[in-house]
Amino acid sequence: MFRPVPMHYVRIALLQDDLTQAGLLLARFGWFAPQQESNNDERLPDQPGEAYRATFLSAQGYLQKITDFLGQRPQPGPDVPDQAPLLQRLRELEQGLRDTWQECSACAESARHYAEQLREVQHLKDLLDSYRHLDMDLGMLRRKLRFLHLQTGTIPQENRNRLRQAISMIGYSLTEVSRREGKLHIIIAGLEERANKLQTVLKAADFHPLELPEAFADHPDKVARQLRKREQRILQEQQHLQRDIAQRATKESNRLAQAAAMLMAASGFIQFGNALQGRGGLARIDGWTPEHRVEELKKALRHGLSGPIVIEHRPPRKEEKPRVPSAMEHPSWLQPFTRLVKNFGTPRYTEIDPTWFFALSFLAMFGMMFGDLGHGALIFLAPLVLRKPLASFAPILMGAGLSSMLFGLLYGSVFGYEHLIPALWIPPLSDPVLMLQVAFLWGVGFISLTSLLTIRNRLAEGNVAAALLDSQGMAGLGLYLGLLATGFFWLRQGGVPDAVAAVPAVALALILIYKWRSHQAAAGERLLVVLIEGFETLMNSISNTLSFLRVAAFGLNHVALAIAVFALANMMDSAGHWITVVLGNLFILLLEGAIVVIQVLRLEYYEGFSRFFRGDGRAFRPMRLSLDNLYE
């Protein structure tokens, strides 16, 4: 509950002939994670099944291409065979999928060809729009005439008048065709005998010649009709091809589903990875299984394999613990909080699982910062009303809503109104100092608990010195509580008892000595580093606690925003009053609610997790029969 599930190291020795079936059984079992770091055992130099793996990957690639092309992904469902396919059967499947893909690829090539033709027709139609107003045979613009010289192209729009004047001097005329993106599309006409004088003028005007397509060989209206006919013919051929593809998808659906089922049955073997070693006809698989699942694993393998098998298991050794995967088992309602924890990292196998701590403290702080009976009720009801979009966040929203409603009762607040129900504790603005004191004490308790969790995790790792003497160990906790006690006596009594003052002094001395011994550097450099880190430790003790004053600040801010909304509402007539109240509460609910969530996560991650949670563990990823193993 408060730490990852206890794991056992499992070693499975079996015949190589049983490997594929063992892969299927372990993937069906769903609680075995192969040890992917190779043990480099010289007695087992081989990695069995290379041909099987290569054939599987080839067949999987063809299945992926076929399903992507046909637009469907067959799901094996309950039809996964009880026996994993042998290599020969897998090769036959791979060859069948290869042949199917060759047929599909021909269709795919035709589809690409039709798409390219449609793009070409559309390009020609767009280009023809520039010439639609010309009452002439466009073929003349492509042909070389004996006496008349015609040339089409583009120039920058600002060069039009200058070019018109220049070519008129040599007997040429300029006709504007269209304007696009600062470019002027023009036709220049003149006598062929003067063409040699034209090129210098065109170059100076930044003229770019444009040759018309072969399709433009008639009057623009006739060309447009020809393009429409061509487009309709391509569309008809494309629709015919789509019908063929749809018929092929229907025809192949059952066969592809059977292929997917067979590949899924074979996928267990592929998931062994580097955990599989062998020699001759023998093989060995190493991995991790939750302790309470070991007997189930033995039973599944012994009943499902025909050949002899030896299964050994033991708890992880001390040197293995950094490699042990962490499996966290939580009730379904806690899973959304687990995802938020994993955003920070995965706990080490020896660490405390922070999910319960995170969930309870998150909900408590949200309620303290956003305490309102009405707003909390809306948050609670939101996932019940909007089930589909908010389904994955339902436990968080409903928990946050209940917490907000609870603190709303304590504060006596309903949609910002503080006179509708009596406060079970106090309205926040009635005693802001008390609210700040409570937030301060909450921060002290939060930091003290995280320090204790840090100490426990260090002890579990076997790092006793850090657990006792580090700034986040027992000495750090003594320094923190000693400083708090010193401040308390100084504020209340004007003086500090010697015994109380000695606690932070001794704790700081122990921390400095520990840091001095931990650093390997020259004496001067080591002294500087130790002094800086000691000063940082003192400052963090103060600043981290003061960060929790935002818990009270946002609780006060919630009330202040409500007062501002009511002040605006009171300035309006009856209808405007209630519209302002409704919209103002909606603004508070959405905007401030989101800001409060961000602030709570900041306190959790940076004031909590950064102290005791390394988050660099390995997630437990067991072998599974999953579509993800087929469609990537």
C-alpha positions in Angstrom: 0.0 0.0 0.0 2.7 2.5 1.0 5.6 1.0 -1.0 5.9 -0.9 -4.4 4.8 -4.5 -4.5 7.5 -6.9 -3.2 9.2 -8.6 -6.1 11.0 -11.9 -6.7 13.7 -12.6 -9.2 12.6 -15.5 -11.3 14.8 -17.7 -13.5 13.1 -20.1 -15.9 15.1 -22.9 -17.5 13.4 -24.9 -20.3 13.9 -26.4 -23.8 14.3 -24.1 -26.7 11.4 -25.9 -28.5 9.1 -24.6 -25.7 10.2 -21.0 -25.9 7.4 -19.7 -28.2 4.7 -21.4 -26.1 6.3 -20.1 -22.9 6.2 -16.6 -24.4 2.5 -16.9 -25.0 1.8 -18.3 -21.5 3.8 -15.5 -19.8 2.2 -12.8 -21.9 -1.2 -14.3 -21.0 -0.2 -14.4 -17.3 0.6 -10.7 -17.4 2.8 -10.5 -14.3 6.3 -11.3 -15.6 8.7 -8.6 -16.7 11.9 -9.8 -18.5 15.2 -8.6 -17.1 16.3 -6.8 -20.2 19.9 -6.2 -19.0 21.9 -9.1 -20.3 23.6 -11.2 -17.6 26.5 -12.0 -20.1 26.6 -15.6 -18.8 29.5 -17.2 -20.8 27.8 -20.6 -20.3 24.8 -19.4 -22.4 26.4 -17.5 -25.3 23.4 -17.8 -27.7 20.2 -15.8 -28.1 17.8 -18.4 -29.4 15.1 -17.7 -32.0 16.7 -15.1 -34.2 15.0 -16.5 -37.3 11.6 -16.5 -35.5 12.1 -12.9 -34.4 13.0 -11.7 -37.9 10.1 -13.5 -39.4 7.7 -12.1 -36.9 8.9 -8.5 -37.4 8.6 -8.9 -41.2 5.1 -10.3 -40.9 4.2 -7.5 -38.4 5.5 -4.9 -40.9 3.3 -6.3 -43.7 0.3 -6.4 -41.5 0.8 -2.8 -40.4 1.1 -1.7 -44.1 -2.0 -3.6 -45.2 -4.2 -2.4 -42.3 -3.1 1.2 -42.8 -3.9 1.0 -46.5 -7.3 -0.7 -46.0 -8.2 1.7 -43.2 -9.0 -1.0 -40.6 -7.2 -2.8 -37.8 -8.6 -6.2 -37.1 -8.7 -7.1 -33.4 -8.1 -10.7 -32.5 -10.3 -10.5 -29.4 -10.8 -13.9 -27.7 -9.6 -15.7 -30.8 -5.9 -15.7 -29.9 -4.8 -19.4 -30.3 -3.9 -21.5 -27.3 -0.7 -22.6 -29.0 2.0 -20.2 -30.3 2.8 -20.7 -34.0 5.9 -22.6 -34.9 8.5 -21.1 -37.2 7.3 -22.8 -40.3 3.7 -21.7 -39.7 4.9 -18.1 -39.1 6.9 -18.1 -42.3 3.8 -19.2 -44.2 1.8 -16.4 -42.6 4.6 -13.9 -43.5 4.6 -15.0 -47.1 0.8 -14.7 -47.3 0.9 -11.2 -45.9 3.7 -10.3 -48.3 1.6 -11.4 -51.3 -1.5 -9.5 -50.0 0.6 -6.4 -49.6 2.0 -6.6 -53.2 -1.6 -6.6 -54.4 -2.5 -3.7 -52.1 0.6 -1.8 -53.1 -0.5 -1.9 -56.7 -3.8 -0.4 -55.6 -1.9 2.2 -53.5 0.2 3.2 -56.5 -3.0 3.7 -58.5 -4.5 5.8 -55.8 -1.4 7.9 -55.6 -1.5 8.3 -59.4 -5.1 9.4 -59.4 -4.4 11.9 -56.6 -1.5 13.4 -58.6 -3.6 13.7 -61.7 -6.3 15.5 -59.7 -3.8 17.9 -58.3 -2.5 18.5 -61.9 -6.0 19.2 -63.2 -6.6 21.6 -60.3 -3.4 23.4 -61.0 -4.4 23.7 -64.7 -7.8 25.1 -63.7 -6.2 27.6 -61.4 -3.8 28.7 -64.1 -6.6 28.9 -66.7 -8.5 31.4 -64.5 -5.9 33.9 -65.6 -6.8 33.5 -69.3 -10.6 33.0 -69.1 -11.3 36.6 -70.2 -9.1 36.3 -73.3 -11.2 35.7 -76.5 -8.5 33.9 -78.4 -7.0 30.6 -79.2 -4.5 30.0 -76.4 -2.6 27.6 -78.7 -1.2 30.8 -80.4 0.6 31.6 -77.2 2.5 28.3 -77.5 3.2 28.2 -81.2 6.1 29.9 -82.9 4.6 32.2 -85.6 6.4 33.4 -88.7 5.8 37.1 -88.4 4.3 37.6 -84.9 6.2 37.2 -81.7 4.1 36.4 -78.6 5.6 35.8 -75.2 3.9 35.2 -71.8 5.4 35.7 -68.3 5.4 37.6 -65.0 7.0 40.8 -63.8 6.8 42.7 -60.5 3.7 44.9 -60.5 5.7 48.1 -59.9 7.7 47.5 -63.2 4.5 47.6 -65.4 4.5 51.2 -66.6 8.3 51.3 -67.1 8.2 48.1 -69.2 5.2 49.2 -71.2 6.9 52.5 -72.2 10.2 50.7 -73.0 8.7 48.0 -75.3 6.4 50.5 -77.1 9.5 52.2 -78.4 10.4 49.0 -80.3 6.9 48.3 -81.5 5.7 45.9 -78.9 2.5 46.0 -76.8 1.8 44.7 -73.3 -1.5 43.0 -72.2 -2.3 42.4 -68.6 -3.7 38.9 -67.9 -3.9 38.7 -64.0 -2.4 39.9 -60.8 -1.3 37.5 -58.0 0.8 38.1 -54.9 2.5 41.2 -56.2 3.2 39.6 -59.6 1.7 40.8 -62.9 1.0 38.1 -65.5 1.4 39.6 -68.9 1.4 38.9 -72.7 3.8 40.8 -74.9 3.2 41.0 -78.7 5.2 42.4 -81.5 6.9 41.7 -84.8 9.3 38.7 -84.9 12.0 40.7 -86.7 12.4 43.0 -83.6 12.5 40.1 -81.0 16.3 40.4 -80.5 15.9 44.0 -79.2 13.2 42.8 -76.7 15.3 40.5 -74.5 17.5 43.3 -73.0 14.4 45.3 -72.0 12.7 42.2 -70.4 15.7 41.3 -68.4 15.9 44.9 -67.0 12.2 44.6 -65.9 12.8 41.3 -64.1 10.6 39.4 -66.6 10.2 35.6 -66.0 8.9 33.7 -69.1 6.1 31.3 -68.6 5.3 28.5 -71.1 1.7 27.4 -71.2 0.9 23.7 -70.8 0.0 21.6 -73.8 -3.6 21.4 -72.6 -4.0 25.1 -73.4 -4.4 24.5 -77.2 -7.8 26.0 -77.8 -10.2 28.8 -76.7 -10.3 29.1 -72.8 -13.9 28.0 -72.7 -13.1 24.8 -74.6 -10.0 24.2 -72.5 -12.2 24.5 -69.3 -14.7 22.0 -70.7 -11.9 19.6 -71.5 -10.4 19.9 -68.0 -13.8 19.3 -66.4 -14.3 16.1 -68.5 -10.8 15.0 -67.5 -11.5 15.6 -63.8 -14.8 13.7 -64.0 -13.1 10.8 -65.6 -10.4 10.7 -63.0 -12.9 10.9 -60.2 -14.9 8.1 -61.6 -11.8 5.9 -61.9 -10.9 6.9 -58.3 -14.3 6.0 -57.0 -14.1 2.6 -58.8 -10.7 2.0 -57.1 -12.2 3.0 -53.7 -15.0 0.4 -54.2 -12.4 -2.2 -55.1 -10.4 -1.3 -51.9 -13.6 -1.5 -49.8 -14.5 -4.9 -51.2 -10.9 -6.1 -50.6 -11.1 -4.9 -47.0 -14.3 -6.8 -46.5 -12.9 -9.9 -48.2 -9.7 -9.8 -46.2 -11.1 -8.8 -42.8 -11.5 -12.4 -41.5 -8.1 -13.5 -42.8 -6.4 -10.4 -41.4 -8.1 -11.0 -38.0 -6.7 -14.5 -38.0 -3.3 -13.2 -38.9 -3.4 -10.7 -36.1 -4.5 -13.4 -33.7 -1.5 -15.6 -34.7 0.9 -12.8 -34.5 -0.4 -11.8 -31.1 0.2 -15.4 -30.0 3.8 -15.1 -31.3 4.4 -11.7 -29.8 5.1 -13.1 -26.3 8.4 -14.6 -27.6 9.4 -11.2 -29.1 9.0 -9.5 -25.7 11.7 -11.7 -24.1 14.4 -9.4 -25.6 17.8 -9.6 -23.9 16.3 -11.7 -21.0 16.6 -14.8 -23.2 19.8 -16.8 -23.4 20.6 -20.3 -24.5 23.0 -23.0 -25.6 22.3 -26.0 -27.6 18.7 -27.2 -27.0 18.4 -25.4 -23.6 17.3 -21.8 -22.9 17.0 -19.6 -19.8 14.7 -16.6 -19.2 15.3 -14.1 -16.3 12.8 -11.6 -15.0 10.8 -10.2 -12.2 7.4 -11.2 -10.8 5.4 -9.9 -7.8 6.0 -12.2 -4.8 2.3 -13.1 -4.4 2.1 -14.1 -8.1 5.0 -16.5 -8.2 3.0 -19.6 -7.5 0.5 -18.6 -10.3 3.4 -18.3 -12.7 4.7 -21.7 -11.8 1.3 -23.3 -12.3 0.7 -21.5 -15.6 4.0 -22.7 -17.1 4.0 -26.3 -15.8 0.5 -26.9 -17.0 1.0 -25.2 -20.4 4.4 -26.7 -21.4 5.0 -30.3 -22.5 8.7 -30.3 -21.9 10.6 -30.2 -18.6 11.0 -26.9 -16.9 12.9 -25.6 -13.8 11.7 -22.4 -12.1 13.8 -20.7 -9.4 12.9 -17.6 -7.5 14.2 -15.5 -4.7 13.9 -11.9 -3.2 16.2 -9.4 -4.8 19.7 -9.1 -3.4 21.0 -5.8 -2.0 23.1 -5.0 -5.1 20.1 -5.8 -7.4 17.6 -3.4 -5.8 18.4 -0.4 -8.0 17.4 -2.6 -11.0 14.2 -4.0 -9.5 11.1 -2.7 -11.3 8.5 -1.0 -9.2 4.9 -2.2 -9.5 2.3 -0.1 -7.8 -1.1 -1.6 -7.1 -3.8 0.9 -6.2 -7.6 0.9 -6.2 -9.2 2.2 -9.4 -10.2 5.5 -7.9 -6.6 6.3 -7.0 -5.3 5.7 -10.6 -5.6 9.3 -11.7 -3.4 10.4 -8.7 -1.0 7.7 -9.7 -0.6 9.3 -13.2 0.1 12.6 -11.5 2.8 11.0 -9.4 4.3 9.4 -12.5 4.5 12.9 -14.1 7.3 13.5 -11.5 8.8 10.0 -11.8 8.5 6.3 -10.8 9.5 5.4 -7.2 12.5 3.2 -6.7 11.8 -0.3 -5.4 13.0 0.7 -2.0 11.2 4.0 -1.8 7.9 4.8 -0.2 5.1 4.9 -2.8 4.0 8.6 -2.5 0.5 8.1 -4.1 -1.5 8.0 -0.9 0.4 10.9 0.6 0.0 12.8 -2.6 -3.7 12.1 -2.9 -4.6 13.1 0.7 -2.5 16.2 0.9 -3.6 17.3 -2.6 -7.2 17.1 -1.7 -6.7 18.7 1.7 -4.8 21.7 0.3 -7.3 22.2 -2.6 -10.1 22.4 -0.1 -8.3 24.8 2.2 -7.5 27.1 -0.8 -10.8 26.8 -2.6 -13.3 26.2 0.2 -16.9 26.9 -1.0 -19.9 24.6 -0.6 -21.5 25.7 -3.9 -18.4 25.7 -6.0 -17.3 22.3 -4.5 -20.7 20.8 -5.4 -20.3 21.9 -9.0 -16.8 20.4 -9.2 -18.2 17.2 -7.7 -21.1 17.0 -10.2 -19.0 18.0 -13.3 -17.7 14.4 -14.1 -21.2 13.0 -13.4 -22.7 15.4 -16.0 -19.8 15.4 -18.5 -19.0 11.7 -18.2 -17.2 11.2 -21.5 -14.7 14.1 -21.5 -14.0 14.0 -17.8 -14.1 10.3 -17.2 -10.3 9.9 -16.6 -10.3 12.8 -14.1 -13.5 11.9 -12.3 -11.9 10.6 -9.0 -9.7 13.8 -8.7 -12.6 16.1 -9.5 -15.0 14.4 -7.2 -12.5 14.2 -4.4 -11.6 17.9 -4.9 -15.2 18.8 -4.9 -15.9 17.0 -1.6 -12.9 18.6 0.0 -14.0 22.0 -1.2 -17.5 21.4 0.1 -16.1 20.3 3.5 -14.1 23.5 3.9 -17.0 25.5 2.5 -19.0 24.3 5.5 -16.1 25.2 7.8 -15.8 28.7 6.3 -19.6 29.1 5.9 -19.3 30.0 2.2 -21.8 29.1 -0.6 -21.0 30.7 -4.0 -19.2 33.4 -2.1 -22.2 34.2 0.2 -21.1 34.0 3.8 -24.5 34.7 5.4 -26.5 31.8 4.0 -25.2 29.1 6.4 -23.3 29.4 9.7 -19.6 28.7 9.6 -18.6 25.6 11.5 -15.2 27.2 12.1 -14.5 30.8 10.9 -15.0 32.8 7.7 -11.5 33.4 6.4 -11.6 37.2 6.3 -12.8 37.4 9.8 -9.4 36.4 11.1 -6.7 36.4 8.4 -3.9 36.1 11.0 -5.4 32.8 12.2 -5.6 31.5 8.7 -1.9 32.3 8.1 -1.0 30.6 11.3 -2.9 27.5 10.3 -1.2 27.5 6.9 2.2 27.9 8.6 1.5 24.9 10.9 0.3 22.9 7.9 3.6 23.7 6.2 5.6 22.7 9.3 3.8 19.3 9.5 4.1 18.7 5.7 7.9 19.4 5.7 8.4 17.4 8.8 6.6 14.4 7.4 8.5 14.6 4.1 11.8 14.7 6.1 10.8 11.5 8.0 10.0 9.9 4.6 13.4 10.9 3.3 15.1 9.4 6.4 13.1 6.1 5.9 14.1 6.0 2.2 17.8 6.6 2.9 17.7 3.8 5.6 16.0 1.4 3.1 18.8 2.2 0.7 21.4 1.4 3.3 22.7 4.9 3.4 22.7 5.3 7.2 25.1 8.3 7.2 22.9 10.4 4.9 19.8 9.4 6.8 21.3 10.7 10.1 23.6 13.5 9.1 22.5 15.0 5.8 20.6 18.3 5.5 17.5 16.2 4.5 18.2 13.6 7.1 17.8 13.4 10.9 20.2 16.3 11.4 18.3 18.4 8.9 15.0 17.7 10.6 16.6 18.6 14.0 17.9 21.9 12.5 14.5 22.7 11.1 12.5 22.0 14.3 15.2 23.6 16.4 15.0 26.8 14.4 11.2 26.8 14.8 11.5 26.2 18.5 14.1 29.0 18.8 11.8 31.4 17.0 8.8 30.4 19.1 10.6 31.0 22.4 12.1 34.3 21.2 8.7 35.7 20.1 6.8 34.5 23.1 9.3 35.0 25.9 11.9 37.3 24.5 14.7 34.8 25.2 15.7 31.2 24.2 16.6 28.5 26.7 20.2 27.2 26.2 19.0 23.6 25.6 16.6 24.8 22.9 19.3 27.0 21.2 21.8 24.1 21.3 19.6 21.9 19.1 19.9 23.8 15.8 23.6 24.6 16.6 24.5 21.0 17.0 22.4 19.9 14.1 24.0 22.5 11.8 27.5 21.4 13.0 26.7 17.8 12.2 25.5 18.8 8.7 28.6 20.8 8.0 30.9 18.0 9.1 29.0 15.5 7.0 29.2 17.8 3.9 32.9 18.4 4.6 33.6 14.7 4.6 31.4 14.1 1.6 33.2 16.5 -0.8 36.6 15.6 -2.4 38.4 18.8 -3.2 41.1 21.1 -2.0 40.6 22.5 1.5 39.8 26.0 0.3 37.3 24.9 -2.3 35.8 22.4 0.1 35.3 25.1 2.8 33.6 27.4 0.3 31.2 24.7 -0.9 30.4 23.6 2.7 29.7 27.2 3.8 27.4 27.9 0.7 25.5 24.6 1.2 25.1 25.3 5.0 23.8 28.8 4.2 21.4 27.3 1.6 20.2 24.8 4.2 19.3 27.6 6.6 17.5 29.6 4.0 15.6 26.7 2.7 14.3 26.0 6.2 12.7 29.4 6.2 11.6 29.9 2.6 10.1 26.4 2.2 7.8 26.9 5.2 6.8 30.4 4.1 5.8 28.9 0.7 2.8 27.2 2.5 1.4 30.6 3.4 -0.1 30.6 -0.1 -2.5 28.0 1.2 -4.1 30.7 3.4 -3.5 33.4 0.8 -5.6 31.7 -1.8 -8.3 30.9 0.8 -8.5 34.6 1.5 -8.2 35.4 -2.3 -11.3 33.2 -2.9 -13.4 35.3 -0.6 -11.9 38.6 -1.9 -12.9 37.7 -5.5 -16.4 36.9 -4.4 -16.6 40.3 -2.7 -15.4 42.0 -5.9 -18.1 40.1 -7.9 -20.9 41.2 -5.5 -19.6 44.8 -5.5 -20.0 44.9 -9.3 -23.4 43.1 -9.1 -24.8 45.6 -6.6 -24.1 48.4 -9.0 -26.6 47.0 -11.5 -30.3 46.4 -11.8 -32.0 43.2 -10.8 -31.3 41.3 -14.0 -27.8 42.6 -14.3 -27.2 41.8 -10.7 -27.9 38.1 -11.1 -26.1 37.9 -14.5 -23.0 39.3 -12.9 -23.3 37.0 -9.9 -23.6 33.9 -12.2 -20.8 35.0 -14.6 -18.6 36.0 -11.7 -19.0 32.7 -10.0 -18.2 30.9 -13.2 -15.1 33.0 -13.6 -14.0 32.2 -10.1 -14.7 28.5 -10.6 -12.8 28.1 -13.8 -9.9 30.6 -13.5 -9.2 30.5 -9.8 -9.9 26.7 -9.6 -7.2 26.1 -12.3 -4.7 28.4 -10.6 -5.3 26.6 -7.2 -4.6 23.2 -8.9 -1.4 24.6 -10.3 -0.3 26.0 -6.9 -1.2 22.7 -5.1 0.9 20.7 -7.6 3.8 23.1 -7.1 3.7 22.6 -3.4 3.5 18.8 -3.9 6.2 18.5 -6.4 8.7 21.1 -5.2 8.2 21.2 -1.4 7.2 17.5 -1.1 8.5 15.2 -3.8 11.8 17.0 -4.3 12.7 16.2 -0.6 12.0 12.5 -0.3 11.1 11.2 -3.8 13.9 10.5 -6.2 11.5 9.3 -9.0 14.2 7.6 -11.0 12.9 4.0 -10.5 12.0 1.5 -13.2 8.4 1.0 -14.0 7.2 -2.6 -13.9 6.3 -3.4 -17.6 5.2 -7.1 -17.7 4.7 -9.1 -20.9 1.2 -8.7 -22.2 -1.0 -9.8 -25.1 -1.7 -6.3 -26.5 -2.6 -4.8 -29.8 0.3 -2.4 -29.1 2.6 -5.3 -29.9 1.1 -5.5 -33.4 0.2 -1.9 -34.5 2.8 0.7 -33.7 
